[in-house]
Amino acid sequence: MPATFTTDTVLCDVLVVGGGAAGSCAAAAALAHGAKVCLAVKGYFAQVGMRGAGASACGNTEHGLPRLPDIPGINYQPEQMVENAIKAGLGMADRKLVHLLAERAADTRRDLDAWGCIFPTMGAAGLGFPFIRAVEKKIRSDAAVLENIMIFDLIIEDGECIGALGFTIQGTLVTIYAKAVIIAAGGDAQLFSRNVHPSCCTADGYAMALRAGVSLMNMEFMQIFTATVSPTRNLVHTWRPEQLEHLYNRENHYFLEDYLPAGITAESCRDENIRHAPFSTRDAASRYLAVGIVKEILAGRGTENGGVYLDLRSSAHLVKPVVREFMRYKGIPPEGPPLEISMAHQCSNGGMQVNGEAMTSVPGLFGAGEAITGTHGADRIGANMLAQCAVFGRTAGIEAARFAAGQRKQRPKRKGSADFPLIRSETNGAGNRSSGTATKYRKSLAEASWKYGLVLRTKTGLEQWYDLLESADDRLFTVERMLPRKN
C-alpha cells in the first residue's frame, strides 16, 4: 500500500530553514527589507539549549562574544582579523569572504544595536542567544514561524530553488513555496557520537544542498574540543596549562607522554592547547592531547562512560570566579570530583559554497552560519563563527529579500509536488515500523564517525567508515510512492 499523508501549503517571499543565531539574523534582515518571511525550525524557536535553537548555547564560557566592533572584551582589528583567519585556516579559507566578513562587521553591529542586541551576557543566554533574543518578538509578530517541522528537501524547478518540503511532528507534509530560500540549519555534529550540540544538528542543510547541485567544501575540517561524557555533555575550556596536568586513565596512569613524539614535550602540548582547542591543524603539539585521549579510550583504558579523567581540583583556584560559577551551572564544577572527558565535535568549518551575497550556485538558494563555508578553513579563530552567523545571516536575509522582490509573481508551483519517493524505515513482519533497526544503525554510524573520522583518520579506518555509510540504503530503507490524503 502506498503511504498516505495529509498536506498543507505555505506561500512566502523568503523561507529561512533554521532558527539559531544565523537563521534569526537572516529572518530579521529579510523582514527589515520588506519580505514576507517564513521561519521553519525542527523544534521550538528561541528556546535556548533545546531542539530548534541550533548551537546557539553549546559552550561553557561565561559569555560568548562575536568578533564584531565595539564589543567589550573583543579586540577588533579588521586587517589583523583577516590575516589571522587565513593563517588559522592554512590558506583554505575564501579570502574574498573573509574580507567581506571584516568589512560588513560594522554595519552588522549597527543593525544588531537597532534590533536591541546586548553584549555581553553570561550563562545560558550567552554565545549566539543574544541574537535570537533580540529579534524573537519581531520575528514572531511579523513572520510565519513553523515549529516542530523537519524540512527535508528543496523544490528545484528549471534550475532555481522555489521552496522546500517538510514534515510536521504530527506527520503532515508541508509544501512551502518561496521566492528565495535561506539554509541556516547548522552543521553535522550529530554524525559523531561525542558532540556538544542539540539533536537538531544533523547536516540536513548539507544533504539538501548537495542534492540540489550545490558544491560543498572543507567538509573534513571541524573544531574538535574536550567535553564531558557523563553525567553532563558540555565543553571543557581550560585557560591555564596547569589545568591539564592531572589527566589520567582508569588505571590512574598519566598517559599524555606516552603519545608524544621526539621533540614534543607535555608542557608544549599543554601550552599550545590553551590558545584554542586540543586538536588544531595550526600547531605541532596540542593535537597529541586529543590523540592520547582517544587512543586510551579505544584501548579499553577509559572510564565506564567512555572517557578519561581530568582532575581540576588542584587548579580550581586558577579559574576566574565568574567562570567557576558558570561551570557549576553547567554541571562541571572545577572543585568537584574528577571530570570524565573525551574528544567531541564542536563546530563544522565546511559547508555550502556561497558568493559574496551569500547565494549558492543555485539561484534563489542562500545560506549562513555553519551551513556555509569560506570564512574558515582548516581551523578557525575564536569568535569568528558567531561573527559569521551575524554578518552572513544578515547578508543572506538582505540579498534573499532583494532576490524575492525581483520576482514579479510567485513562481509556478511544481506539478504533482506531493508525488515523490518516500524513504520509509524497514518494517517487521507484522507491518509495524522497525524503529530499532534505524536506531541501532544510527548509533553504530555515530560511533564509527567518532572513531574513524574525528581525531584519528587512517586509510583503513576511513574505508571501514565509508563501507558502513554505503550500506545504509540496503540495511534500512525501502522506497515507495506517496499519495496525498484529503484533509
C-alpha positions in Angstrom: 0.0 0.0 0.0 1.4 3.5 -0.8 1.9 5.8 2.1 -0.7 8.4 2.7 -0.5 11.7 4.5 -2.2 15.0 4.9 -0.9 18.0 3.1 -0.6 21.7 3.7 0.8 24.6 1.6 2.6 27.8 2.7 3.5 30.8 0.5 6.1 33.3 1.3 8.8 35.5 -0.1 11.7 34.2 1.9 11.9 30.8 3.7 14.5 30.5 6.4 15.4 27.0 7.4 16.8 27.0 11.0 16.2 29.2 14.0 19.7 29.6 15.6 21.9 32.7 15.5 22.3 32.7 11.7 18.7 31.9 10.9 17.4 34.6 13.4 19.7 37.3 11.9 18.6 36.2 8.4 14.9 36.4 9.2 15.2 39.7 10.9 17.2 41.3 8.0 14.7 39.9 5.4 11.8 41.3 7.4 13.6 44.7 7.6 13.8 44.7 3.8 10.1 44.2 3.3 10.0 40.4 2.6 7.2 38.1 3.8 9.2 35.6 5.8 8.6 32.1 7.0 10.9 30.6 9.6 10.9 26.8 9.9 12.6 25.0 12.9 12.7 21.4 13.9 11.8 22.1 17.5 11.0 25.3 19.3 12.2 28.7 18.2 14.2 30.8 20.6 14.3 28.1 23.4 18.0 28.1 24.2 19.6 24.7 24.5 16.6 22.9 23.0 16.0 21.2 19.7 15.4 24.1 17.2 17.7 26.7 18.7 20.7 25.2 17.0 24.2 25.5 18.5 23.5 28.9 19.9 24.3 28.0 23.5 26.5 24.9 23.4 29.6 26.3 25.2 30.7 26.6 28.8 32.4 30.0 28.7 30.8 32.7 30.9 30.0 34.7 27.8 30.4 34.0 24.1 31.2 37.1 22.1 31.2 37.5 18.3 34.3 39.2 16.8 32.5 42.5 16.0 33.4 46.1 16.6 32.8 47.8 19.9 32.0 44.7 22.0 33.7 44.8 25.4 36.4 42.1 25.7 36.9 41.9 21.9 40.0 43.4 20.3 38.6 44.1 16.9 41.2 44.9 14.2 39.8 44.2 10.8 43.1 43.8 8.9 44.6 41.6 11.5 41.4 39.6 11.8 41.6 38.8 8.0 45.2 37.6 8.2 44.6 35.6 11.4 41.6 33.8 9.8 43.5 32.9 6.7 46.6 31.8 8.6 44.5 29.7 11.0 42.8 28.1 8.0 46.1 27.2 6.5 45.2 29.2 3.4 42.0 27.1 2.8 39.6 29.9 3.6 38.0 32.0 0.8 39.9 35.3 1.1 37.1 37.3 -0.5 34.6 36.1 2.0 36.9 36.7 4.9 37.4 40.3 3.8 33.6 40.7 3.5 33.2 39.3 7.0 35.5 42.1 8.3 34.1 44.8 6.1 30.5 44.2 6.9 31.1 43.8 10.7 30.4 47.4 11.4 27.1 47.6 9.5 26.1 44.3 11.2 26.8 45.7 14.6 24.7 48.7 13.9 21.8 46.5 12.9 22.3 44.4 16.0 22.1 47.5 18.1 19.0 48.6 16.3 17.4 45.2 17.0 18.2 45.6 20.7 21.1 43.0 20.9 23.0 43.5 24.1 26.6 42.3 24.8 28.0 40.8 26.9 25.7 38.3 28.5 26.6 35.3 30.6 25.2 31.9 31.4 22.6 30.2 29.3 21.9 33.4 27.5 25.4 33.7 26.1 27.1 32.8 22.8 24.6 33.2 19.9 21.5 33.6 22.0 21.6 37.4 22.3 20.9 37.5 18.5 17.9 35.3 18.9 16.5 37.1 22.0 16.9 40.5 20.3 14.8 39.6 17.3 12.4 36.9 18.7 9.5 39.3 19.2 9.8 40.9 15.8 10.0 37.5 14.1 7.1 36.1 16.0 4.9 39.1 15.3 5.8 39.7 11.6 6.9 36.3 10.2 5.2 32.9 10.0 7.0 30.7 12.5 6.7 27.0 11.8 7.8 24.9 14.8 8.3 21.2 15.1 8.8 20.8 11.3 11.5 18.9 9.6 12.5 20.5 6.2 13.9 17.5 4.3 14.2 18.6 0.6 14.3 21.6 -1.6 12.0 22.2 -4.6 14.1 22.9 -7.6 12.4 24.0 -10.9 14.2 25.0 -14.1 17.4 25.1 -12.1 16.1 27.5 -9.4 15.1 26.9 -5.8 11.4 27.7 -5.4 10.7 26.3 -2.0 11.0 23.3 0.2 9.2 20.2 1.6 8.8 19.4 5.2 7.1 17.1 7.6 5.5 18.2 10.9 5.8 16.2 14.0 2.1 15.2 13.5 3.0 13.7 10.1 1.6 16.4 7.8 3.5 17.1 4.6 4.1 20.8 4.2 5.0 22.3 0.8 6.5 25.8 1.2 6.7 27.9 -2.0 9.2 30.7 -1.6 10.8 33.2 -3.9 14.1 32.6 -2.0 15.3 30.1 0.5 18.0 30.5 3.2 19.5 27.4 4.7 20.8 28.1 8.2 20.3 24.6 9.6 23.6 24.2 11.3 26.4 21.6 10.9 26.8 17.9 11.1 27.6 17.5 14.8 25.1 14.6 15.3 27.1 12.5 12.9 29.5 12.0 15.8 28.7 10.1 19.0 30.6 12.7 21.0 29.4 16.2 20.3 28.1 19.2 22.2 25.2 20.3 20.0 21.4 19.8 20.3 19.8 16.9 18.5 18.7 19.1 15.6 22.2 19.5 14.1 22.0 16.6 11.7 23.5 18.0 8.4 20.1 18.3 6.7 21.2 21.5 5.0 24.2 19.9 3.5 22.2 17.0 2.2 19.5 19.1 0.7 22.0 21.5 -1.0 24.1 18.6 -2.4 21.0 17.0 -3.9 20.2 20.4 -5.5 23.6 20.6 -7.1 25.4 22.9 -4.7 29.1 22.3 -4.1 30.2 21.6 -0.6 33.8 22.4 0.5 36.1 21.9 3.5 33.8 19.2 4.9 36.8 17.4 6.5 37.6 20.4 8.7 36.0 20.9 12.1 36.8 22.2 15.6 37.4 19.4 18.0 37.2 20.0 21.7 37.4 18.3 25.1 33.9 17.7 26.5 32.4 15.8 29.4 30.8 12.4 28.7 29.0 11.9 32.0 26.8 12.9 33.8 26.7 16.1 31.5 27.7 16.7 27.9 29.4 20.1 27.9 32.6 21.7 26.5 35.5 21.8 28.9 37.5 25.0 28.4 40.9 25.4 30.1 42.7 28.7 30.4 45.9 27.8 32.2 48.4 24.9 31.3 48.2 23.8 34.9 44.6 22.8 34.5 45.7 19.9 32.2 48.3 18.4 34.3 46.1 15.8 36.0 44.9 13.9 33.0 44.8 10.1 33.5 43.1 6.9 32.6 41.0 4.4 34.6 44.3 2.8 35.8 45.4 6.1 37.3 48.2 6.3 34.7 49.1 9.8 33.4 49.3 8.8 29.7 50.0 12.0 27.8 53.7 11.5 27.5 53.1 8.0 26.0 51.9 9.6 22.8 54.4 12.4 22.3 56.9 12.1 19.5 60.5 13.1 19.9 60.9 16.8 20.4 57.4 17.4 21.7 57.0 17.9 25.5 53.9 17.6 27.7 54.5 21.3 28.6 54.5 22.4 25.0 51.3 20.3 24.4 49.5 22.0 27.3 50.8 25.5 26.4 49.5 25.2 22.8 46.2 23.7 23.9 45.1 26.7 25.9 45.3 29.0 22.9 42.4 27.4 21.1 41.4 23.7 21.4 43.2 20.4 21.9 43.2 19.4 18.2 44.3 22.0 15.8 46.0 22.0 12.4 47.8 25.1 13.3 50.5 23.7 15.6 52.7 20.8 16.3 51.9 19.7 19.8 48.4 20.2 21.1 46.9 17.6 18.8 48.7 14.8 20.8 46.5 15.6 23.8 43.5 14.7 21.7 45.2 11.7 20.1 46.2 10.4 23.5 42.7 10.7 24.9 41.0 8.9 22.0 43.6 6.1 21.8 43.4 5.4 25.6 39.6 5.1 25.3 39.8 2.8 22.2 42.5 0.7 24.0 39.9 0.0 26.8 41.6 2.1 29.4 38.9 4.7 29.6 36.1 5.1 32.1 32.9 3.1 32.1 31.3 6.0 30.3 33.9 6.2 27.5 36.1 9.0 28.8 39.3 9.6 30.7 39.7 11.6 33.9 40.6 15.3 34.2 41.1 16.4 37.8 40.8 20.2 38.2 40.7 20.4 41.9 44.4 21.4 42.4 43.9 24.2 39.8 40.4 25.3 40.7 41.8 28.5 42.3 43.1 29.5 38.9 39.6 29.6 37.4 38.0 33.1 37.4 35.1 33.3 39.8 32.6 34.1 37.1 33.8 31.1 35.0 33.8 28.8 38.0 30.2 29.8 38.8 29.1 29.1 35.2 30.9 25.8 35.2 29.0 24.8 38.3 25.8 25.8 36.4 26.8 23.5 33.5 27.4 20.6 35.9 31.2 20.6 35.7 32.4 22.3 38.9 36.3 22.5 38.8 36.4 22.0 42.6 34.3 18.8 42.3 35.2 15.2 41.6 37.4 14.5 38.5 35.6 15.0 35.2 35.1 12.3 32.7 36.1 13.8 29.4 36.6 12.8 25.8 37.1 14.5 22.4 33.9 15.9 20.8 32.8 17.6 17.6 32.3 21.3 18.4 32.0 23.2 15.2 31.7 22.5 11.4 34.1 24.5 9.3 32.9 23.2 6.0 29.6 23.6 4.2 27.9 25.1 1.1 29.9 27.3 -1.1 28.4 30.8 -1.4 29.3 34.1 -3.1 29.6 37.5 -1.5 25.8 37.8 -1.5 25.5 34.5 0.5 23.9 32.8 -2.5 24.8 29.3 -3.7 25.3 28.3 -7.3 21.5 27.5 -7.4 19.6 30.8 -8.0 17.3 31.6 -5.1 19.2 29.4 -2.6 21.2 31.2 0.1 23.0 30.1 3.2 24.6 31.3 6.5 26.2 30.0 9.7 27.6 26.5 10.0 25.6 25.6 6.8 28.2 27.5 4.7 31.9 27.6 4.4 34.5 30.1 3.2 35.3 32.3 6.2 37.1 29.4 7.9 39.5 26.9 6.5 41.3 24.0 8.2 40.8 25.8 11.5 39.1 28.9 12.7 39.9 31.7 15.2 37.7 32.1 18.3 34.5 34.2 18.0 34.6 34.2 14.2 31.7 31.7 13.9 29.5 33.9 15.9 30.5 36.9 13.8 29.9 34.9 10.6 26.4 33.9 11.8 25.6 37.6 12.3 27.3 39.0 9.2 26.3 36.4 6.7 22.9 35.8 8.3 22.2 39.5 7.8 23.7 39.3 4.3 21.6 36.3 3.3 18.4 38.0 4.7 19.0 41.2 2.8 20.0 39.5 -0.5 17.2 37.0 -0.3 14.7 39.8 0.2 16.1 41.6 -2.8 16.1 38.5 -4.9 12.5 37.8 -3.9 11.5 41.4 -4.8 12.9 40.9 -8.3 10.4 38.1 -8.9 7.3 39.7 -10.3 5.0 36.9 -9.0 5.1 33.7 -7.1 7.0 31.3 -9.3 4.9 28.4 -10.7 4.2 25.5 -8.3 5.8 22.2 -9.2 3.2 19.9 -10.7 2.5 16.9 -8.5 4.7 18.2 -5.7 3.3 15.5 -3.4 4.2 12.7 -5.8 7.8 11.9 -4.9 9.6 8.9 -3.5 9.2 8.4 0.2 12.0 6.8 2.1 10.4 4.7 4.8 12.1 2.7 7.6 12.2 -1.0 7.3 9.1 -2.8 8.8 8.9 -6.0 10.7 6.8 -9.0 9.7 3.7 -7.6 11.4 3.9 -4.5 9.2 4.9 -2.2 12.1 7.8 0.3 11.8 11.0 -1.3 12.9 12.5 1.8 14.6 15.0 -0.3 16.4 16.9 -1.1 13.2 17.3 2.6 12.3 18.3 3.5 15.9 20.9 0.8 16.0 22.4 1.8 12.7 22.5 5.5 13.6 24.2 4.6 16.9 26.8 2.4 15.1 27.4 5.1 12.5 27.9 7.9 15.1 30.4 5.7 17.0 32.2 4.8 13.8 32.3 8.5 12.8 33.9 9.4 16.1 36.3 6.6 15.9 37.4 6.9 12.3 36.5 10.5 11.2 37.2 12.9 14.0 40.6 12.9 15.7 42.1 9.7 14.3 42.0 9.2 10.5 43.7 6.4 8.7 43.2 4.7 5.3 41.9 1.5 6.9 39.6 3.4 9.3 38.2 5.7 6.6 37.5 2.7 4.3 35.5 1.0 7.2 33.6 4.2 7.8 32.8 4.5 4.1 31.6 0.9 3.9 29.2 1.5 6.8 27.8 4.6 5.1 27.4 2.8 1.8 25.4 0.0 3.4 22.7 2.4 4.8 20.2 2.1 2.0 20.2 -1.7 1.8 20.1 -2.1 5.6 17.5 0.4 6.4 15.1 1.6 3.8 12.5 0.8 1.2 11.2 3.3 -1.4 7.5 3.6 -2.2 5.3 6.3 -3.8 3.5 8.8 -1.6 -0.2 9.6 -2.3 -1.9 12.5 -0.7 -4.9 12.1 1.6 -7.6 14.7 1.7 -7.6 16.7 5.0 
